[in-house]
Structures are given as C-alpha cells and as structure tokens.
Amino acid sequence: MTIRPELIQKLRDKRAKLTEHVSREKLDALHAKGQLSARERIGELVLEGSFQEFGLHAAHNATHFGMAGRALPADGVIAGTGYVGDMQVAAISQDFSVVAGTLGKMQAKKIARIMQHALKIGVPVVAFKDSGGARIQEGVDALSGYGDVFYANVLLSGVVPQIAVICGPCAGGAAYSPALMDFVIMTRHNAHMFLTGPEVIKAVTGRATTMAEVGGAEMHATVSGNAHFIAEDDRHAIAVVKQLLSYLPPNNTEDPPHNLDLDIEELADPGINDCIPDSPSEPLDMHAVIRRLVDGGELLEVHAGFARNVIVGFARICGVVVGLVANQPMVMAGALDLNAADKVARFVRTCNTFNIPLVTLVDVPGFLPGVEQERGGIIRHGAKMLSAYGSCTTPKITVILRKAYGGSYLAMCSQELGADMVFAWPTAEIAVMGAEAAVRILYRKELEKAEDREAKAAELAQEYRDEFASPYVSASNFYVTDVIEPQDTRWMVALALRKTLDKRELRPAKKHGNIPL
C-alpha cells in the first residue's frame, strides 16, 4: 500500500508552518543585535542532522483573553536532543517570536518532559532562556507550569549538568530555573534577568533604576554572582557552552573527559620562579602561576568577574581535567570574604558532583576582618567552604605557595579537610596568624622596651617565620606530604592526580549533609 501523496504534503505544510514562521526581516533584525532565532540557537549548538525534536505539534489549551484557537508554533519552545561533538545533549530554546516566549502549561510540559528524558538517558541539559515570563492569559496554569520546571531542575541537580543561556529577557518566576542550574551564561547587551523590573521597583519603592542596574549581565556577573559567564552575543554564548561541555562528564556516574594518553614528563620549569615576588609582603599574581601549571596555559575561569580575590575554573594538567581553586593576592591580598566563600563552596560542590578532581593553590592571609563581614555572616559563609571541601570525595591536591594562616588554611583544603596530598613550597608560611600579627601579641613587652620598635618587630617576625611558620615544621608533623621546589610543581601535581583518579571514599549513610546556607 502506498501512502497518499496529499498526506505527505499536509505533514510538510504543517512542519513548514511550525518551523518557518520567523520572517527574513525579523531574522535580519535579530542578527543585527547579535541574536539568533530560537531554532538557529539549537542549530548552532548541535551537529547538523543530529537534532530530534520533542513535541513540535504540541498546542496550548487556553481559551480566555483571545487565546481560543490561536496558533502558537511549538507553543513557544523548541525541545529535543542532538550531539555536541561526541556528547548527546538535551536542548531547550524558548522562542521570543511566539507571544514573547511566555510560559504556559504546555510549554512547561515540553520543557519538563525533555528534562526527564535527559535524566533517564544521562545527558546534559542546555536551555536557552528568552522569555517575557508567565503567560498571564493562562493564569494559575502558567504558575503550575513553572512549578513543574523547577521540580525537574531540582531532580536533575547533581545527576546531569544543567547549563542556562540567557539570550533575552528572563523575567519574574522564569529567573528561578537558571538559578537552579549549574551554570548561567548571559549575553552582554541583550540578556536581562530579574524578578521585578525597574517599573515595578519604582511603583513599589519610589526608587528610579535601570534595567542594567537590576538585571543586566554585567551586574549579575560582578555584583549578584548569579551569572557565571558573560558572552558578547549568542554565538559567543554557544561557544562557551561547548567549552564547558568539553570539561564535564555527561552525568554523575561517568568520569570527565580526561586524556590519559598524555605522558607525564619529569620536566622542571625554572620560569615559575619568576612569578614569586622577592618579599612576602608583595602580592603574587596567581594567574601567572596557573598559566605555568595547566596544559597550554588554558583556564576556563568561572565567575571571573565575581569575588575576584579567589579564582575558580576548569583546566587540564597533563591531560587530567581539574577544577582549580586559588587565592588571588592581587585582589584584597587574597583574603577570603563573604562572596569568595560562596564562590569557592559552590564550585567545589559542582566539581564533586561531576567527579572532577580539585587542585587548590593557597596564598591566603586569612578571612577578611571587618564589622561588615562579621555582621554579614562570615562565620556562616566560611563554614560553607569547610562543608564543601569536607564533603568532597573527588581527588584533592593542595599546593601551599606562601601564606596559609588560621582558619583560612583549613578552608583552603588542608590535609585535615580531606586533601589527599598537600605540597608546600619553601616559601610557604603555615601558622595560626601572620608573623607580624603574632609578634605584636607574643612579644608585646619586648617591643615596648625596644629602642627601635620597628627593627625589633621585623627581627622577631623573621624568627617566628623560621621557627613556627616554616613549611618544615608542618612537614615534620606530617601535615604536609612534601616540601617541593616550585619548578617541580606541574609534574608533581600531575603525578599525584593520576595516582588518585581511582580514589574511592565512603561516607556515612544519610540523605545529605546540612550545609550552612
């Protein structure tokens, strides 16, 4: 039996109507702003010919406010699976050209359905967010839809990577879905994410503000910390997604894409010595050190503009994918504050979720002192770091470059917090507090009697460093695995990583720990 040609033509006509509804003029206008259409975003992300769509013909059931019989192509969202390189992903792309991408019950059903499919087959989710918020014509059904999506976000959390790309507005309740995901990328000029926009804020509080102030990419990447990356346009955002996926496993049962075919060569790097300042009071640029440790000097920095006193990101060391955590003494002397603690804790938990080894580079004078920090809850926030590192069971290698004082020594993954190996440079200082501060407390009377107080303080501080803060003191008590030359750091860390990749660490049976949020 031969299928009737008119049935095939009817299918083709329906498909064309659902997939080709954006005019050439509108596409040109989008492209001029650095944006792509919803379908173009997916086309740019996945390999050509690999995308299979879920729910192309799905339609809403709304009848009020002129919605009865109104055709909304794909109900304003494209969902399906495709390949990014060798990795399958579930892709979701809201279509702003269809009633401003607003979310109704059917759109939510499509999003939740593809997320559940991703959960079952164990693949990452990439969601392009471009929506005016809830579809108010559907009333509480739209709110119910958001609940379905949020619940799916929570179910997938810790099982498969979830990446949100904010390409346009992400308003009201829509903002909570990306907040529940692992990574948020915002385009610099077109993306806005907010619960209440400038008009509502002015109506309620009387304060005039701008969209950039309350929802812009720059604000979220540097002030609120809600965005992990800023992209210049849609294509750049998709390139960042692909970079991220190159470091991540498809799900929590698999290892990240290590390249273990690379040999570890015992090569010294004398050039790293040039990164070390002559005086311990001079700041070290941690980025310069990282470039010498990682393959090709390449670091995909996460949260680069937020809490810049710490650095976190993904790299490879002799082929092994790692999450790097490092103090940055060039900013606030590398001291840990409220935002830095949150940034590190979140990143460590992400790496632990996806079996990514951690390399921690330490040069930290302590937690930032101050009334604002104490009133802001630095105890609670600092405890997040202790909880994150203490509960992390992936390989953990720590290198103490210079300062490691007090509670910040522990918070930066000391041996006591579960580090598998701790290496220290000869320049390391490990103590309850810095030498200068310790001397003021321990030798107060001697300093009062000294003819030259500053000279005496400097002399006593050096004695304190040599006798109490020296890395050999910690090594003699077996708090440090070994004291190594800086030039040997790369190959020593690489060897330690290879040796700990098969690490298995069991924890007491429990639902989950109660992290101090």
Number of C-alpha atoms within 10 A of each C-alpha: 3 4 7 8 8 9 10 11 11 11 11 12 12 14 14 11 13 17 14 11 12 16 10 10 9 12 14 14 13 13 14 10 12 17 21 21 20 23 19 14 21 25 16 15 23 22 15 12 9 14 20 13 16 17 20 20 13 17 18 20 14 18 12 10 9 9 14 11 11 12 12 18 24 24 27 26 30 25 27 25 24 22 17 18 13 9 14 21 27 28 28 29 26 29 24 20 19 18 15 17 26 26 29 27 25 22 28 22 18 24 30 23 19 22 28 17 16 25 21 12 14 22 23 26 28 26 25 28 30 28 31 19 21 24 21 14 16 19 14 14 19 22 18 14 23 26 16 17 22 22 15 20 23 13 14 23 18 18 20 27 28 23 22 23 28 29 31 24 23 25 22 16 18 24 20 18 20 25 15 19 21 19 22 24 27 31 25 21 19 19 25 28 30 19 16 15 18 18 15 13 16 13 10 9 9 10 11 11 13 12 15 16 15 19 23 22 27 23 19 26 24 19 15 13 20 22 29 21 28 26 21 13 20 29 18 14 24 21 14 18 21 15 13 17 21 19 22 23 22 25 22 20 13 12 17 22 17 19 13 12 9 11 11 16 12 12 12 15 16 11 12 20 12 10 15 20 12 10 8 13 9 12 18 24 17 22 17 14 21 20 15 18 24 22 17 12 15 15 19 18 17 21 26 20 20 24 24 20 22 28 26 24 18 23 25 23 25 25 19 24 26 26 27 29 25 24 29 25 22 16 15 17 19 28 20 28 26 20 20 24 24 22 25 28 23 16 22 25 21 20 22 23 20 23 25 30 25 27 24 24 25 29 29 29 26 22 23 18 12 11 8 11 15 14 9 13 13 21 16 16 23 24 20 23 29 23 19 25 26 17 18 23 24 25 26 29 25 26 28 26 22 22 25 26 22 17 17 25 24 18 27 28 28 27 19 11 20 19 24 20 21 24 25 28 20 16 17 23 30 27 23 17 20 20 23 16 12 17 22 16 10 11 14 12 10 14 19 12 10 12 9 10 13 11 12 18 21 14 13 21 20 16 15 18 19 15 12 17 23 19 26 22 17 19 16 11 9 12 17 22 19 18 19 14 18 24 18 17 22 23 19 19 21 22 17 16 25 16 11 16 16 10 12 9 9 6 7 6 6 6 6 8 9 7 15 14 8
